[in-house]
Structure formats: C-alpha cells, structure tokens
C-alpha cells in the first residue's frame, strides 16, 4: 500500500507580499502537489514557485516553471524529483489586492 500525507502549512494568511511557507521535510515522498486556496476573492494574479533544499536552510528554485493564475478559487502546482525539503513561495503581482489564503501540501510515495 502506498503512503500519503497532507499538511496544512498556512491558514488564513493575508498575502500582502511575497511569502514562503515553512520548510517541510519530504525525503520519503516521490511526488507532491501544492494547493493554494483563496479564502476570500482577491483581485490580481499570483505566482507559485516551488523551492527545494538538501538541508532545510539553503534554498533554490525547482526546475518546474512557476504556476501563475488569478487570485481566486484554487491554484495547484505539481512537483516531482525533489530533494529532502520543500517549500512554496507565493508572489502576488503588483497591484494585487491581498487575499486570504490556505496552503496545503499533499505528498505520496
């Protein structure tokens, strides 16, 4: 049986500027997917960028292209071939009205 895990990393975060989630250790997982849910509709666009780390201290962007979308509903970003640690950087475009967001990371073997 394959193992899986879901972690809520942010709840009710007011997205006033670029933010990064807390690091999450993921050495056992083979694939992951970020879910960014906008709890209140915002106005404008955001960019989701996955970062990876070998030690949870030093970060580099994953090779996947950033996911861009409207600040409403749910955006997702899949990621594979990562190291031991993951985090998500969410960047609102200039002029975006700060929405409240929830960020969830789903992992599986």
C-alpha positions in Angstrom: 0.0 0.0 0.0 1.4 3.4 -0.9 1.7 6.0 1.8 0.5 9.6 1.6 0.4 12.7 3.8 -1.4 16.0 3.7 -0.2 19.0 5.6 -1.8 22.4 6.0 1.1 24.8 6.1 -0.7 28.1 6.1 -4.3 29.1 7.3 -5.8 32.5 6.8 -2.5 34.0 5.6 -3.0 37.6 4.3 -1.0 37.7 1.2 0.4 41.3 1.3 3.7 40.5 -0.3 5.9 37.6 -1.3 5.9 34.8 1.3 7.4 31.4 1.7 5.9 28.5 3.7 7.7 26.9 6.5 10.1 24.1 5.2 8.6 20.6 5.1 10.8 17.5 5.2 9.8 15.1 2.4 12.6 12.5 1.8 10.2 9.5 1.6 7.9 11.1 -1.0 8.1 10.7 -4.8 5.6 13.3 -5.8 3.9 16.3 -4.3 1.2 18.8 -5.1 0.7 22.3 -3.7 -2.9 23.6 -3.2 -3.3 27.3 -2.7 -6.9 28.1 -1.8 -8.1 31.8 -1.8 -10.5 32.0 1.1 -11.7 35.4 0.1 -11.6 36.5 -3.5 -8.7 38.8 -4.2 -8.0 40.9 -7.3 -5.0 40.4 -9.5 -2.6 37.5 -10.1 -0.1 35.4 -8.1 2.8 33.2 -8.9 3.6 29.9 -7.2 7.2 28.8 -7.2 8.5 25.6 -5.5 11.8 25.7 -3.8 14.0 22.7 -2.8 16.7 22.2 -0.2 19.1 19.5 0.9 19.3 20.8 4.5 16.1 22.9 5.0 18.3 26.0 5.3 19.6 26.9 1.9 17.0 27.1 -0.9 17.0 27.0 -4.7 14.1 27.2 -7.2 12.9 23.8 -8.5 13.3 23.3 -12.3 9.5 23.5 -12.8 8.2 26.7 -14.3 6.2 28.9 -11.8 2.4 28.5 -11.9 0.6 31.8 -12.5 -3.1 32.5 -12.0 -5.8 34.7 -10.8 -6.1 35.2 -7.0 -9.4 33.4 -6.8 -10.5 29.8 -6.3 -7.7 27.2 -6.0 -4.4 27.0 -7.8 -2.3 23.9 -7.8 1.3 23.1 -8.6 2.7 19.6 -9.0 6.3 18.7 -8.3 8.5 15.6 -8.8 12.2 14.8 -8.4 12.8 16.9 -5.4 15.2 16.5 -2.5 14.6 16.2 1.2 12.9 19.6 1.8 10.2 21.6 0.1 8.7 25.0 0.5 6.4 27.2 -1.6 7.0 30.8 -2.5 3.8 32.8 -3.3 4.3 36.1 -5.0 1.4 38.5 -5.7 1.7 40.7 -8.8 2.0 44.4 -8.3 -1.4 45.9 -7.6 -2.9 42.6 -6.4 -5.5 43.1 -3.6 -4.3 40.9 -0.7 -6.4 37.8 -0.5 -6.5 35.4 2.5 -5.0 32.0 1.5 -4.7 28.5 2.8 -1.7 26.5 1.6 -1.8 22.7 1.7 0.9 20.2 0.6 -0.1 16.7 -0.4 2.6 14.0 -0.7 2.7 10.4 -1.7 5.3 7.7 -2.3 
